[in-house]
Amino acid sequence: MKKFLAFFLIFLMPFVSKAQGQQSTGQQLPMMHMSGLLGLVETIPLPGDGYMDHLTVDVKGQRLFISGEAEKTLIAVDLRAGKVIHVTQGLSAMPKKPFYLPETNEVWVTLTDSTVAAISGTTYEVTKTVKLSGYGDSNKGADNAAYDAAAHLIYAGVEVFEDFGGSGQHGSNNASIDVVDTRTAELVGSIKLPGGDPAGITIEPSGKRLYVTMGDIVDGESHVAVIDLEKRAVVAQWPITGGPVPHTAGLDALHHRLFVGSRLIAHTGDVGGGHQHEPGRLTVIDTETGKVVQGLDSVGGADDLQYDAATARIYFVGTTGTVAVFKEMDPDHFQLLGKVPTGAISKTGLWVPELKRFYSAVPKHYVVTARHGTQDLQADLLKELNIAQGVKSREKGAGWQTSMLSDLVIEEAHLMVFDYLP
């Protein structure tokens, strides 16, 4: 079973807590009523297993591109036909943030070996590779990014790790925003960041400011690094009060509001970890003052966030099997409209305003049913993972019974397609 990197457990019975009203670390909150904010219209089978990361769309050509993070692939989906039409395999590292450029019919994508690759939208082959400042350092890698279409510039965040192949903990300094010119396929600049963990990145439409949510804790708070793109320098740092592990960012430029999606605990590798822990946090910051306007609980495992100006909705994507939909009532007041079920570890999603559709890529995952009366679900699971195939387990004070792993179901990877519902 270890071959599946997207090892996520959906427990179909409620967790019985030892202390009533208390929630254990890593445990999802009880299910709630889900609002009809998005209507599922289609599911499209996807190949492979393991994590998938960000998505991008070719609106005119009706194609969706998905970063096959674990398998080092780029998956192309024909949205009209409802099927995968190509898988670009053998990328040099894990792909993270893709951008489709209609003027050149290319997908540019950041990779965890500190490169940015251009993939042809005709042949689906890699045609250009740009080495970033962290290239050759095994403890640095590119992840999130933003694209300025007017200037043809990609701003790629280069993260720093203490030991990328081991602990996965971020280093404390030497991260950067690297600037790539997509016209010349060259690295044209590097902006030093105050820390090692650039997570969410979003750019003002004017191309004058870049906002980078830093997971580094300073004086008890994570921070937003504000970059002046003309000076190519950090000009301010704002605390993300109540959002200690930021992973994503969005922007309402008209009303000067920055949206930060955070986890409350890091993804430590324990059962569930930061991917399972709820709640997550949406923090709204005034970009004119740097002050927090409002903070709201959200779904856990924040990994993607998009703001739709036409409807004033915020789509906050978590890893706990749901996307939360918020509404901007006015620039100082936001509320949760509801949560829409997606799929296990569907950690990224894409709202496409031109199509009025939301897309969620769900990786292959396990479904396990908890046994009746279990008091410590994680302990029982860890114990049963050591039970040999075909062996029955015995509960204290009970007779022999079949292991819960005998009820394990594998759900294949798929793309969920949702229509906007007013």
N, C-alpha and C positions, 0 to 999 in steps of 0.2 A: 504493500500500500504506500510505501514511502516514495514511490515514483511520482505521486501526485503532489505538486507543490502547493496547490490550493486546497489544503486540508482544513475544511470548515465543517462544523457540526451544527445541524439544525435539530433541536430537541423538540419533539412533537408533544411532550407533556410538560406542564409547568414545573419549574424548579421549586422544590420544597426547602425553604431556608430554615436553618436551625434557629435563627433569631427572627421572629416574625417582623415583617416590615423592613428588614435589612436586606441589602443587595450585596452579594459577594463580588469581589473584584473580577472583572472579565465577564460577568453575567449580564445577558441582555435584560432589559426591562420587560415587564409583561406586555403581551400584545395588546394593541389598542385598536379602536375602530379606525378603518382606513377610508379616507375621503376619495370621492370620484373626481380627482383633479387631473388624472391622466388615464386614458383608456387603452388597455392592451389590445392591439389589433393584429399582431403577428409575432411569431418567434421563428428565428432563422438558425439552423444548426451551424455550429462553428467547429473547426478542427482543433485538435491538440488538447493539452492539459496545462495546468499551472496558471499563475497570475496573468491577467491581462491588464494593460494600463490605459493611457489616454486614447481618445478617438479624434478624428478629424473628418470633414466631409467635403466632397466635390458636389456642390448643389446642382450645377448645370448637368453634370454627367450622372447624377443620382448614384454616387458611389460613397461608401463609408469605409474608412481605413482604421484598423484597430491595431494597436501595438501589442503584439504577442510577447509580453515581457519575458516570461519564463522560457519560452522556446526560441527566443531571438528571431522572431518573424514579424512581418507586417502582413496583416490579413486584409484583403480587398473584398468588399461585399457589394454586389449589384442590388440596389434597393428596389429597383423596378421588378427584377426577376425574383428577388427574395432568396438569393443564394450567394455563396462564396465563389468568386471568379478567379482568384489567384492568391497564393501564399508565397511571399518573398521570404526564402529561408536563408540561413547561414549568415545573418547579420553579425558584425564583429563583437557585439555585446548586447545587453538587454535594451530594447527600444523603450523610450519613455513618453516624451511629448512630441506628437506629430503636428505638422501644419501642411495643409494642401494649398499650393500656389496655382491658381487657375491660369495666370498669364504664361506660365512655363509648363503647366501640366506635370508638376512634380510634388512629391511628398518629402518634406524635410523633417527629419526626426532626430532628437537627441538620443545619445547612447551612453551607457554607463562606463564605457572606457574613455570618457572625455573626448568624444568625437560627435560631429553632427553629419549625418549622411543625407544625400539627395537621392530619391528613388523615382525613376521615370514612371509617369502615369500611363505610358504606352507599353513599355516592355516589362515594367515592374522590377527592373534590375537597378542595383546601386550604380549611379553614374558619377557621383562626386563624394568625396569625404574631406571634411575639414577637421584638423586636429586642434583641440582647445588647449588652454594653458595647463590643464591637469593631465594631459596625455602622457602616458608612460609611468604615471604614479598609480600603483595598484590601490592606493587608499583615497583616490579622488575619482569622481565620476559625475557626468552630467545627468540631470533629472528634469525638473520642471523648466519651463521657458515661456517667453512671450514673443509675439511677432508684430513688428511695425510694418504693415503692408505698404504704406506710402513711402517709407525709406528703404524697404527691402532688407530689413535688419532683424535677425533673430537674437534675442537676449537670453542666453542659456545659463542657468544656475549650475555652477560646479560645486558639488558638496565635498566635504572632507570627512574621512572616517578614521577612527583610531586603528581599526583592523577590519576592513571591509569583508574579508573572507571569514572572519571569526565572530567577534562580538557584534559587529554592525553598529556600534555606538559612534556618534558623530564626534569629530575633533572640535577643538574650541576656537580655531582661527584658520585663516588662509583660504576661506571660500571666496568665490568671485562670481561676477556676472560677465560672461564672455560674449563679445559682440561679433556676429558672423554676417557678412554681406552675401546675400544669396545670389546677387548678380555676378560677382567675381569668384564666389566660393572661397572666400578668404576670411581668416580671423583678423579683424580690424581694430580690436580693442579689448581690454580686460579691466573690470572695475572691482577693486578690492572691497570685500564685505566685512562688517564687524562681527565675525563669528565663523562657524563652520557648517551651519545647517540652513541654507536657503531652501525653503519648502514651497510656499505658494508664491507665484509671480504674476503680476498683472500690470498692464500698461495703459496710460491715458490715451484716448484717441488722438490727442494733439501731438503725441510723440515726445512730450516734454518731460514727463515724469514716469518712473517705474517704481512699483511698490513690491517689496520682497518681504514676505513674512518669515522671520528667523526663529527657528526652534531653540536657539541658544537662550538660556535664562540669565538675565541681568537684573540684579536687585529684586529677585523673586518673580520677574515677569518675562515672558517672551516678548519680542519686539518686531515692529515693522521698520525695515530700512528704506528710507525714501531717497531715491536716486534722481538727481538732476541730469537728464540725458544730454544736455548741451555741455555741461561741465564734466560729465561722466564721473560723478563723485557722489558719495552718500552725503546728503545735506541735513538729514534729520533722522531721529529714531523715536518711534512712538510705542509705548507699552501696549501689549494686547491683554488687557486686564481680563482675567478669567479664562483665557485660552492658552494653556501652557504648551501644547504640542500642535502648533499650526501646521497644516498640510496643504492648504489651498486658499486662493483669493479670487475675488471678483470685484467689479466696479460699476457703480452708477455715476458716471462722469457728470451728468447734467446736474445732479443734486449733491455732488461732492461727497459721495459715500463709498467707503471701502468696506468690503465684506470679507471677513476672515473666517475660514472653517478650521476648527481645531478638534483634536482628540484631547482627552483629559489625562490619559496616561500613555506612555510610550509603548510601542509594540515590542514587548520584552521577549517574546518567544514562548511564554507560558500558554497553557490551553486558553485559547481565545485572545489573550493579550489585548493590545490596543485595538485590534480589529473587532473585538467582541464587546468591549466595555462601552456601556451607555451611562449617561448621555454624552453626546458630543456638544460642541458649542459654536454658535454663530455670534461673532462680535462685529458690530457696526461702528466704524470710525469716521469721524468728520475729517476729510482730507484738507480742509482749510485751517483747522485748529489742531489736528492730531489727537483730539479727545474722543473717548469712547461714548457713543450716543446710546447704545443699547446692547445688551447681551442676552441671548436666548438659548435655552437648551435645544438640542437637535438630536438626530440619529447619531449613533456611535461610529467610530472609525472614519472620520471625515477624510475624503481624498479628492473630491472634485466639487466645484461650485460654479454656477453660471447665473448671471442676472439677465432677465429679459425686459428691456425697457418698454416694449409695447404693452405688456400686461402687468408690469411692476412685480413680477414674480422672481423669486430666487429658488433655484433648484440646487439643493444641498445633498450631495451623494455620499452615503456612508457605506461601510463594509458589512453592516449588520442586516443586509437584505432589504433595505428600504431607501427611498429617496424622500427627503423632507421638502415640502413646498411652503415657502414663506411668501408673505405679501407685504410690500411697502405701502402702508396706509398713507403715510406722508414721510418726508425725509427724517423725521425724528421718532417715528413709530412703526414698528414691524410686528407681524404676528404670524404664528404657525397656522397655515390653513389645514394641513394634514400630512399624512405619510402614505406613500404608495409602495406596495411590495414590488421588489425587483428580484434579486437572487443572491445566493450566498457568495460573499466576497466579490460582488459586482461593484468594485471599489471606485470605478469611474463611470461617468455618463456624459452624454452630450445633448444639449438642447439646441435644435436647429430652427431658428425663428422663421426662415424662409419656407420651411416645410411644416411648421407648427407640430413638430414631432420631437420626442425624447427617445434616446437610444441608450440601452444599458447592456453591456457585454458581461455575461455570466460565465465564469470558468467552470470546468468540470469539478465536481465536489461530491462529498459524501453526505448522506442523510442517515442519522442514527436515532432510533426511538429509545428514550430512557425507560428503564424498567420501572414497574409500579413501586412506589414507596421509597425510591432512592433518596438518601439524605445528603449525600455528597457526590454529585454527578461527576465532577472532575476526578475525584479519587477512584470512583468505580470505573471510569473510562480508562484511566491510566493502568489500573490493575488488570483490566480485561485485555488491554493491548499486549500483555505478556502471556495470555492464554493461548495454547497451541491450537491450531486448526482442528475443529471437530471435538474439542474438549468441552464438557459442560462445566458450569460454575455452580457453586452452592452458596446460597445466602444464609447468614446466621439465623438459626431458628427455623429454617425452611428446608425443603427437600431439594434435590438436584433440579436445576432449571437451565434452559438454554442461554448461552451468552447473548448479551444485547447486540454483539457484533454479528450474530446470525441474521439480524434484521437489517443489516447495513444495505443501503441502496446507493448506487452511483448514478448521478445525474450528469449527462453530457453537457459540454459547453454549448451555449446558444446566445443569440442576440435577441433582446426583447425590444419591440417597437411599440411605442405609445403615441396615441393622438392626444392633443391638447383638448381638455374639457373645460369650458368656461364655468 
